[in-house]
Amino acid sequence: MPAAVAERMDGLSASELKDDLRILAQAIGRSGVEAVFDALDVLASEREDFPDFFQVGVLAARIAGFGLTTAPEPGGDLGVYDEIFLAGGGAGR
């Protein structure tokens, strides 16, 4: 575990530590220990204020599923939703 993570966890109250460990355990259950520890390394090295463990879970899922270097798929065209919800169109629809 990165030193920044251990230091952060050492300073938590018992209830905060319990919550963070529960979130980490869930992330490990979904993505595996290696992906979670890789995510911890990445986020701890990129941020001075260590991110919350929800961010770790999301990044770990990406690492386990696609890797960090895989470009995202383009997905569908959501322009119609932009038109309706962002441009104020569709009030009478």
TACORZI-V247499 format. One line per field, one symbol per residue. ss: DSSP state (H for helix, E for strand, L for the rest). phi: phi as a letter, one per 40 degrees, with the letter a starting at -180 (. if undefined). A space follows every 50 residues. Layout:
# TACORZI-V247499
ss = ???
phi = ???
This chain:
# TACORZI-V247499
ss = LLHHHHHHHHLLLHHHHHHHHHHHHHHHHHHLHHHHHHHHHHHHHHLLLL LLHHHHHHHHHHHHHLLLLLLLLLLLLLHHHHHHHHLLLLLLL
phi = .ddccccccccccccccdccccccccccccbgcccccccdccccccbccd cccccccccccccccbgcccccccgccbdccdcccccgcgccc
